[in-house]
Amino acid sequence: MIWAGVTLNDVTDNVIGFFKDPAILIGIPLALLGAVFMSFGAQYQHRGVAKVALLSGASGATGLSLSQLGSLFRRPSWVSGTVMLGLAIGCQLAALAFAPLIIVQPIGAISLVITTLLNSRVTGVKPTKQSIRAIIACVGGIFIFVTIAAFFATENPVTVRELVIILSLLGVVLIVLAGLWLWLRKRGQALFYIVASGVIYGFVATLAKVVIERVKDGAFEWLTLLCLIALLAAVAIGAYFVQTAYAVGPPDLVIAGLTVIDPIVAVAIGLTVLQEAATAPPWAFVGFAVAGLIAIYGVVTLARHHPILEIERAEDAAEAAAAAEAADAATSGDAGSSSDGDLTGA
């Protein structure tokens, strides 16, 4: 059995360990409050981006322009959403001060459920069975992923070598994403922007943890400063991708990418670079891979079968068919006129 390495006492100790500290009971509601703020913030930001795209006459699918980005700051809905997301970040940081990451992180996935219900109420479009299954896969995969990590994750001091590796990986990722953006931007695919922002924010979470730990240890030197600069740059680039994702996709799909891709990338860095699961048995890594694939499957399925996107695809197909029929009719009319002219000349 895969659970052979985990005894009942291990499970009991972990569960009791979570709740024997009363401070955890403060961290949990803070994390829940952060999930609520994130859901409403995503909804309001999406509304602001959609309004700017409508007023500017450009969809933003190929990337928001500088004028569109400037217009966002003049939209009350977008500003309100940004304030709510700031409150969400504040609540999550405060929750981490009282509760472990392995408790706070899965609670953030609840924002996907809240955003889906909220978006359904705002748009009047009910989730389909396929989209509901996709959401269950997203949330379930993340919970399985984090539950396994809860038993074997260990925190180790971050070495200079590991820090250089993380910064190098971030540089490579940004270069690859920039190349893909130049290649895919004309297609305006929501999934690309969502995955890109999730990957970048996974590095943001890792760098934030590194900077905090090094400051606590009094190791604020040039390498830590470089981490902080890379952190701020990644936040700005990730934010751009998120806002563009709002322009081409519904808010619950964007949140699905952030609450799934972000933690998977952060934990993957912890497993491979920071060696936070060095004592984990082989089956645990199999579990990580399976849970991650389930969650990613949920995001991809939601992108393919989201009810709003399916409606938009149907409308686009109808418009294309109507345009083709009009072109055929015009061609037939021109051919008929030519034939009449030939007969008259004869």
Buried (B, 14 or more C-beta within 10 A) or exposed (E): EEEEBBEEEEEEEBEEEBEEEEEBEBBBBBBBBBBBBBBBBBBBBBBBBBBBBEEBEBEBBBBBEEEBBEBBEEBEBBBBBBEBBEBBBBBBBBBBEBBBBBBBBBBBBBBBBBBBEBBBEEEEBEBEEBBBBBBEBBBBBBBBBBBBBBBBBEEEEBEEEBBEBBBEBBEEBBEEBEEEBEEBBEEBBBBBBBBBBBBBBBBBBBBBBBBEBBEEEEEBEEBBEBBBEBBEBBBEBBBBBBBBBBBBBBBBBBBBBBBBBBBBBBBBBBBEBBEBBEEBBEBBBEBBEBBBEBBBBBBBBBBBBBBBBBEBEEEEEEEEEEEEEEEEEEEEEEEEEEEEEEEEEE
